[in-house]
């Protein structure tokens, strides 16, 4: 795997696998065939490592989305009627092919996003796991419930909702694409996928892998382009029955408005300002490791990162001092170096945004503790130094806004009630993490925090059958297990009378 390979081996693999993207423009995949944009337009894709041009990408518009939606609609009946066992076999073949090409996926995604190879190699395998999990559930996806009453037998069944749009983000694009696309395909839906324009490359690999593994043409289509054009066309298209979106809360609001005219079903996995609450009776060493991992891995560019650290005042100084020492040992470097923890951020615009919070923190009175930067960082790269903000309060920008980078805001609390109040004093409600040795407190706090997911004495360990999603501005709906099928499928109830139950008589 790429993570165990040397830096030089990863560089060579990246050059080999990326050559195809620089030689010719990266195209859409519509009805099983590569397709240039009907307008002929492209956009440039640059590497976050050094700004080097990786290649041009087809810039889709409404006509390209319409062609992809037509293909998805034309293939929908055949795919939705394909027996679940056959869909299962095909999706397992996709998973097998992902594993076989995991090295390629990892190095391409590492260069395209700036994420460290140590995490991207695992993300590729998680993509295969997502396909396997939902493949195994495809045969029973349409099953329902028997709900008898005194005079009737009620039974339910489910069917695929139709062609769906999937709009995915740039932070771990391959894994998150599989997280949405695999259950849609298992349910019998066809898909038009619009990947993030800042990280377009592995979407091509996924579509290519699926087609080669036996997925029929038109079942999975990919249209590249800007959110304002391709994304909007997808959310407004009348033949797209539902849209699953992962990204910023503000973009989710736009999609909700754009889809209103066609009354689409929507699923949003949006932003977070997730608290990790550390009580003074916690296992401090383990809590410290989890806090560091959940904000400084994946460049801090993930929705479930624990970006607000709430620590009991009695241990605040010691905990943040130890945290600062660990921070200085976190290695910033080239993402293909297996020793690197933090690579370059995805895009210059995002890099500038993250850096702006350092100035904001100082201006608002917080103390900025900086990690160790990379002295050899190439010009043109989007590198930042990981930071810790201490002495912060919950009214500061660094505590209220989603930074989405390797930046942690540490706030002291006085007691359990104060910790819960601080945790809930945010527009977001995706996840929370609680560290305590008191089992009663663990349950009380987990029940009191207004979020969709809570991990107690743990970092984010994903269990695929469980629901994933948030409250407030963090999203609408849940993924995982049967919750995914609830989104991608319509439920029908049939009520059959047992016999001659009373029927009201009107008109004589």
Order of alpha helices (4+ residues) and beta strands (2+ residues): alpha-beta-beta-beta-beta-alpha-alpha-alpha-alpha-beta-beta-beta-alpha-beta-alpha-beta-alpha-beta-alpha-beta-beta-alpha-beta-alpha-alpha-beta-beta-alpha-beta-alpha-beta-beta-alpha-beta-beta-beta-alpha-beta
